[in-house]
Amino acid sequence: MAIIKAAQSGASLKRIITYVTQSKKTDEHLMAGIDCDPQNAYDDMLLTKELFHKTNGRQYKHFIYSFPPGEAVTPEQVLENAQRLVTETPALQGYQALIAVHQDRQHLHAHIVVNSVHTETGYKLQWSKQDLADLKERCNTLSQAQGLSVPEKGPDITAWTMPKQQALSKALAGQYQSYYLEMADAISACQSQSVSRADFVRLMDEKGIQVYWTDKRKHITFVDAEGHKVRDSNFEKTLKIPCSKDSLEAHFAENAKNVQTLKKLQEESAKTEKTSFWKSLTQSITQTVSSWRKHHQEATTKEALQIAAQTSIMTEKEVSPNEIPVTVHTSGRISPSTPDCGTPDQDRKASRRDSALEERERKASSGEKRPESRHANHQRKHYLSSTRNNAKKSRDQGMER
């Protein structure tokens, strides 16, 4: 039993196209465009509007072509039938249309979004009740030709034979999806996350449900993307969901209070963590400094012990003046035989002085005469005499030992 109906929705053109082309509801091969690319339907339709300077007012016409659960029809067949219905309807010819078949529910259905501006004339789409009646008759004729079931016509409308309460019971049991329950779930989820009316309206809009909440009206009206309308009083009466204006405002105030409490707890927790961090850092620095001081003291003590040990060794190696070995020259002069008794410069000077004296003595013994002054001769004799006396004293001291 295939039916087609016009859906009433206040959503923008971009929003309705985004909804019907969701990947979780349809696939690319189950989408088609008439005079437009299904992947760029919004841009193509907007370009037509801008071309004729008709971007205001009515933006589109929305139809839903659906089958009951268990109907022997494929998604591809639904797409093809929807295309035929659009192209064979005189009032829709020359208007761009996007068609998408949804499989997210147990019953297959196709969304048809028709641009409101004609691609050639720029005229706005004119749609009447008679046009809708002709479209429904064309839908029934197509179903009969394909051997599909046809709904029985009532006096004015086509009605479901299943009572509302029975339908809800089956939906709650998971036997089929219900837009009514989906809207109720969305209301419950969004009101628990909102702290204001603006938050609630925004979150519901993200779920594809528009909220008509004005101060001039007593009730709130919820409308999904397929045009289903339900009042807040309906949900309160049927499912006992408190979603009236007063109930929602009270819920928002409670949520805001909880948010402030949570924020305060988070700030206190962050402050505690920060204090704990600095305390831990201070302890770490203190331990590091203490460890360094201990290591420095140990190193200083070790260095002092090493210096003391070296000083002790050097003291033990010192030689007393009486133990200094001496050398007695042929001239009778005595000089130290080890360089440990003086600095290198002193040793070199003494060596040069000894060599000079020996050379002078050699020349004197060989008869070589060197002119010298009386003062120099006196100094030389005095030095030789002192040297002999010192050598004699050293020998005497050595013999005593």
C-alpha positions as CSV (number, residue, x, y, z in Angstrom):
1,M,0.0,0.0,0.0
2,A,2.0,3.0,-1.3
3,I,1.0,6.5,-0.2
4,I,2.3,9.9,-1.0
5,K,1.7,13.0,1.0
6,A,2.9,16.6,1.3
7,A,5.0,17.3,4.4
8,Q,4.8,20.6,6.2
9,S,8.2,21.7,7.6
10,G,9.6,25.1,8.5
11,A,13.2,23.9,7.9
12,S,15.5,25.8,5.5
13,L,16.3,24.4,2.1
14,K,19.8,23.5,3.2
15,R,18.7,21.8,6.4
16,I,16.0,19.6,4.7
17,I,18.5,18.6,2.0
18,T,21.1,17.7,4.6
19,Y,18.6,15.7,6.5
20,V,17.3,13.6,3.5
21,T,20.9,12.9,2.3
22,Q,22.3,11.6,5.6
23,S,24.5,8.6,5.0
24,K,23.0,6.7,7.9
25,K,19.6,6.9,6.2
26,T,20.4,6.4,2.5
27,D,23.1,5.5,0.0
28,E,24.4,7.3,-3.0
29,H,22.9,4.8,-5.4
30,L,19.5,5.4,-3.8
31,M,19.5,9.2,-4.6
32,A,18.6,10.9,-7.8
33,G,18.3,14.4,-9.1
34,I,16.0,15.9,-11.7
35,D,17.7,18.8,-13.4
36,C,20.3,18.9,-10.6
37,D,23.1,16.9,-9.2
38,P,22.0,14.9,-6.1
39,Q,25.4,15.5,-4.5
40,N,25.2,19.3,-5.1
41,A,21.4,19.7,-5.0
42,Y,21.5,22.7,-2.6
43,D,24.0,24.7,-4.7
44,D,22.1,23.9,-8.0
45,M,18.8,25.0,-6.5
46,L,20.2,28.1,-4.9
47,L,21.9,29.1,-8.2
48,T,18.5,28.9,-9.9
49,K,17.0,31.2,-7.2
50,E,19.8,33.7,-7.5
51,L,19.6,33.7,-11.3
52,F,16.0,34.9,-11.1
53,H,16.5,37.0,-7.9
54,K,14.0,34.9,-6.0
55,T,15.8,33.8,-2.8
56,N,13.1,34.8,-0.4
57,G,9.7,33.4,0.4
58,R,8.8,29.8,-0.2
59,Q,12.0,27.8,-0.8
60,Y,10.8,24.2,-1.7
61,K,7.9,21.7,-1.6
62,H,8.4,18.5,0.3
63,F,6.7,15.1,-0.4
64,I,7.0,11.7,1.2
65,Y,6.4,8.6,-0.8
66,S,6.2,5.5,1.5
67,F,5.2,1.9,1.8
68,P,4.0,-0.1,4.8
69,P,6.3,-2.7,6.4
70,G,6.4,-6.0,4.6
71,E,5.5,-4.6,1.2
72,A,7.2,-6.6,-1.6
73,V,9.1,-3.7,-3.1
74,T,12.9,-2.9,-3.3
75,P,14.6,0.4,-2.6
76,E,15.6,0.7,-6.2
77,Q,12.0,0.3,-7.3
78,V,10.9,2.9,-4.8
79,L,13.5,5.4,-6.3
80,E,12.3,4.7,-9.8
81,N,8.6,5.1,-8.9
82,A,9.4,8.4,-7.2
83,Q,11.1,9.7,-10.3
84,R,8.2,8.7,-12.4
85,L,5.7,10.5,-10.1
86,V,7.7,13.7,-10.3
87,T,8.3,13.8,-14.0
88,E,4.7,12.8,-14.9
89,T,3.1,15.4,-12.7
90,P,2.4,18.5,-14.9
91,A,2.6,21.0,-12.0
92,L,6.2,19.8,-11.2
93,Q,7.7,19.8,-14.7
94,G,10.5,22.3,-15.1
95,Y,11.3,22.3,-11.4
96,Q,14.5,20.8,-9.9
97,A,13.9,17.9,-7.5
98,L,16.0,15.8,-5.2
99,I,14.9,12.2,-4.4
100,A,16.4,10.0,-1.6
101,V,15.2,6.6,-0.5
102,H,15.5,6.0,3.3
103,Q,16.1,2.5,4.7
104,D,16.5,3.4,8.4
105,R,13.1,2.2,9.3
106,Q,11.2,-1.0,8.7
107,H,9.1,0.6,6.0
108,L,10.8,2.0,2.9
109,H,10.0,5.6,2.0
110,A,11.4,8.3,-0.3
111,H,11.8,12.0,0.3
112,I,11.1,14.3,-2.6
113,V,12.4,17.9,-2.3
114,V,11.2,20.2,-5.2
115,N,12.7,23.7,-5.8
116,S,10.2,26.5,-5.7
117,V,11.7,28.4,-8.7
118,H,11.3,27.2,-12.3
119,T,14.6,26.6,-14.1
120,E,13.5,28.4,-17.3
121,T,10.8,30.9,-16.5
122,G,11.7,31.7,-12.9
123,Y,8.1,31.3,-11.8
124,K,7.4,30.2,-8.3
125,L,5.8,26.8,-7.8
126,Q,2.0,26.9,-7.5
127,W,0.6,23.9,-5.7
128,S,-3.1,23.3,-5.0
129,K,-5.2,20.7,-3.3
130,Q,-6.3,19.4,-6.7
131,D,-2.6,18.9,-7.7
132,L,-2.1,16.8,-4.5
133,A,-5.2,14.7,-5.2
134,D,-4.0,14.1,-8.8
135,L,-0.6,13.1,-7.5
136,K,-2.2,10.6,-5.1
137,E,-4.3,9.1,-7.8
138,R,-1.3,8.7,-10.0
139,C,0.5,6.9,-7.2
140,N,-2.4,4.5,-6.8
141,T,-2.4,3.8,-10.6
142,L,1.3,3.1,-10.5
143,S,0.9,0.7,-7.6
144,Q,-1.9,-1.2,-9.3
145,A,0.2,-1.6,-12.5
146,Q,3.0,-3.1,-10.4
147,G,0.7,-5.4,-8.5
148,L,1.2,-3.6,-5.2
149,S,-1.6,-3.0,-2.6
150,V,-3.7,0.2,-2.8
151,P,-5.1,2.0,0.2
152,E,-8.9,2.1,0.6
153,K,-10.3,5.5,0.3
154,G,-12.4,7.0,3.0
155,P,-14.7,9.8,2.7
156,D,-12.1,12.5,3.1
157,I,-8.8,10.9,4.3
158,T,-6.8,7.7,4.4
159,A,-6.8,6.4,8.0
160,W,-4.7,3.7,9.8
161,T,-6.7,0.8,11.1
162,M,-4.5,0.3,14.1
163,P,-5.4,2.3,17.2
164,K,-2.9,4.7,18.5
165,Q,-2.3,3.0,21.8
166,Q,-1.8,-0.4,20.1
167,A,0.7,1.2,17.7
168,L,2.7,2.7,20.6
169,S,2.8,-0.6,22.4
170,K,4.3,-2.3,19.4
171,A,6.7,0.5,18.9
172,L,7.8,0.3,22.5
173,A,8.3,-3.5,22.0
174,G,10.7,-2.7,19.2
175,Q,8.5,-4.2,16.5
176,Y,8.7,-1.0,14.4
177,Q,10.0,2.5,14.5
178,S,7.7,5.3,15.5
179,Y,8.3,9.0,14.8
180,Y,6.3,9.7,18.0
181,L,8.7,7.8,20.2
182,E,11.7,9.2,18.4
183,M,10.5,12.8,19.1
184,A,9.8,11.9,22.7
185,D,13.3,10.4,23.2
186,A,14.8,13.5,21.6
187,I,12.9,15.8,24.0
188,S,14.0,13.8,27.1
189,A,17.6,13.8,25.9
190,C,17.8,17.5,25.1
191,Q,16.0,18.8,28.2
192,S,18.5,16.9,30.4
193,Q,21.4,18.7,28.6
194,S,20.0,22.2,28.3
195,V,20.3,25.1,30.7
196,S,18.1,27.5,28.7
197,R,15.4,27.6,26.0
198,A,18.0,28.5,23.4
199,D,20.1,25.4,24.3
200,F,17.0,23.2,24.1
201,V,16.0,24.6,20.7
202,R,19.5,24.2,19.3
203,L,19.9,20.6,20.5
204,M,16.5,19.6,19.1
205,D,17.4,21.3,15.8
206,E,20.5,19.2,15.6
207,K,18.3,16.1,15.9
208,G,16.2,17.2,13.0
209,I,13.3,18.5,15.1
210,Q,12.0,22.1,15.1
211,V,10.6,23.6,18.2
212,Y,7.9,26.3,17.9
213,W,8.0,28.0,21.3
214,T,6.6,31.5,21.5
215,D,5.3,33.6,24.3
216,K,2.0,34.2,22.4
217,R,1.0,30.5,22.4
218,K,0.2,28.3,25.4
219,H,1.7,25.1,24.0
220,I,5.0,24.1,22.4
221,T,4.8,22.4,19.0
222,F,7.4,19.9,17.8
223,V,7.9,19.2,14.1
224,D,10.2,16.6,12.6
225,A,11.8,16.7,9.2
226,E,9.0,14.6,7.7
227,G,6.4,17.1,8.9
228,H,5.0,15.2,11.8
229,K,3.6,17.7,14.4
230,V,3.1,16.9,18.1
231,R,2.2,19.3,21.0
232,D,3.8,19.2,24.4
233,S,0.4,18.4,26.0
234,N,0.2,15.3,23.8
235,F,3.5,13.9,25.1
236,E,2.5,14.8,28.7
237,K,-0.8,13.0,28.4
238,T,0.3,9.9,26.5
239,L,3.8,9.2,27.8
240,K,3.8,11.3,31.0
241,I,6.8,13.4,29.8
242,P,6.9,16.8,31.5
243,C,7.7,19.0,28.5
244,S,5.4,22.0,29.0
245,K,6.9,25.5,29.1
246,D,6.9,25.6,32.9
247,S,8.3,22.1,33.3
248,L,11.1,22.7,30.8
249,E,12.0,26.1,32.4
250,A,12.2,24.4,35.8
251,H,14.3,21.6,34.4
252,F,16.7,24.2,32.8
253,A,17.1,26.0,36.1
254,E,17.9,22.8,37.9
255,N,20.5,21.9,35.2
256,A,22.1,25.4,35.4
257,K,22.4,25.0,39.2
258,N,24.0,21.6,38.7
259,V,26.4,23.0,36.2
260,Q,27.5,25.7,38.6
261,T,28.0,23.2,41.3
262,L,30.0,21.0,39.0
263,K,32.0,23.9,37.8
264,K,32.8,24.9,41.4
265,L,33.9,21.3,42.3
266,Q,36.1,21.3,39.2
267,E,37.7,24.6,40.1
268,E,38.4,23.3,43.7
269,S,39.8,20.1,42.3
270,A,42.0,22.0,39.9
271,K,43.2,24.3,42.8
272,T,43.9,21.3,45.0
273,E,45.9,19.6,42.2
274,K,47.8,22.8,41.6
275,T,48.7,23.1,45.3
276,S,49.7,19.5,45.4
277,F,51.9,20.0,42.3
278,W,53.8,22.9,43.8
279,K,54.2,21.1,47.1
280,S,55.6,18.0,45.4
281,L,57.9,20.3,43.3
282,T,59.2,22.0,46.4
283,Q,59.9,18.7,48.1
284,S,61.7,17.5,45.1
285,I,63.8,20.6,44.9
286,T,64.6,20.4,48.6
287,Q,65.6,16.7,48.3
288,T,67.8,17.6,45.3
289,V,69.6,20.4,47.2
290,S,70.1,18.3,50.3
291,S,71.5,15.5,48.2
292,W,73.9,17.9,46.5
293,R,75.0,19.4,49.8
294,K,75.7,15.9,51.2
295,H,77.6,14.9,48.1
296,H,79.6,18.2,48.1
297,Q,80.5,17.8,51.8
298,E,81.7,14.2,51.2
299,A,83.7,15.3,48.2
300,T,85.3,18.2,50.2
301,T,86.1,15.9,53.1
302,K,87.7,13.3,50.7
303,E,89.7,16.1,49.0
304,A,90.9,17.3,52.4
305,L,92.0,13.8,53.5
306,Q,93.9,13.4,50.2
307,I,95.7,16.6,50.7
308,A,96.6,15.7,54.3
309,A,97.8,12.3,53.2
310,Q,100.0,13.9,50.5
311,T,101.4,16.4,53.0
312,S,102.2,13.6,55.4
313,I,104.0,11.6,52.7
314,M,106.0,14.7,51.7
315,T,106.9,15.4,55.3
316,E,108.1,11.8,55.7
317,K,110.3,12.2,52.6
318,E,112.0,15.5,53.9
319,V,115.8,15.2,54.5
320,S,117.5,17.0,57.4
321,P,120.5,19.2,56.6
322,N,122.8,16.7,58.3
323,E,121.7,13.9,55.9
324,I,122.4,15.9,52.8
325,P,125.1,14.1,50.7
326,V,127.9,16.4,49.6
327,T,130.6,16.3,47.0
328,V,134.2,17.4,47.9
329,H,135.9,19.0,44.9
330,T,139.7,18.8,44.2
331,S,140.0,22.3,45.3
332,G,138.6,21.3,48.7
333,R,135.2,23.0,48.1
334,I,132.1,21.0,49.2
335,S,128.8,21.2,47.4
336,P,125.5,19.2,47.6
337,S,125.3,16.2,45.4
338,T,121.5,16.0,45.1
339,P,119.1,18.6,43.5
340,D,116.6,18.0,46.2
341,C,118.4,20.6,48.4
342,G,117.6,23.6,46.3
343,T,115.5,24.9,43.5
344,P,116.6,24.2,39.9
345,D,117.7,27.8,39.5
346,Q,119.9,27.7,42.6
347,D,121.4,24.4,41.5
348,R,122.3,25.7,38.0
349,K,123.9,28.8,39.5
350,A,126.0,26.7,42.0
351,S,127.0,24.4,39.1
352,R,128.2,27.4,37.0
353,R,130.0,28.9,39.9
354,D,131.8,25.6,40.7
355,S,132.8,25.2,37.1
356,A,134.2,28.8,37.0
357,L,136.2,28.2,40.2
358,E,137.7,24.9,38.9
359,E,138.6,26.6,35.7
360,R,140.4,29.4,37.6
361,E,142.2,26.9,39.8
362,R,143.3,24.8,36.8
363,K,144.7,27.9,35.1
364,A,146.5,28.9,38.3
365,S,148.1,25.5,38.7
366,S,149.2,25.4,35.1
367,G,151.0,28.7,35.4
368,E,148.5,30.7,33.3
369,K,148.3,34.1,34.7
370,R,145.3,36.3,34.5
371,P,145.4,39.9,35.3
372,E,143.1,40.7,38.1
373,S,142.5,43.5,40.5
374,R,143.6,43.5,44.1
375,H,139.9,43.6,45.2
376,A,139.1,40.6,43.0
377,N,142.1,38.7,44.3
378,H,141.0,39.4,47.8
379,Q,137.5,38.2,47.2
380,R,138.7,35.0,45.6
381,K,141.0,34.2,48.5
382,H,138.1,34.9,51.0
383,Y,135.7,32.7,49.1
384,L,138.2,29.8,48.9
385,S,138.9,30.1,52.6
386,S,135.2,30.0,53.5
387,T,134.6,27.1,51.2
388,R,137.5,25.0,52.8
389,N,136.2,25.8,56.3
390,N,132.7,24.7,55.4
391,A,133.9,21.5,53.8
392,K,136.0,20.8,56.9
393,K,133.0,21.3,59.2
394,S,130.9,19.0,57.0
395,R,133.5,16.3,57.3
396,D,133.8,16.7,61.0
397,Q,130.1,16.4,61.4
398,G,130.0,13.3,59.2
399,M,132.6,11.6,61.3
400,E,130.8,12.4,64.5
401,R,127.7,10.7,63.2
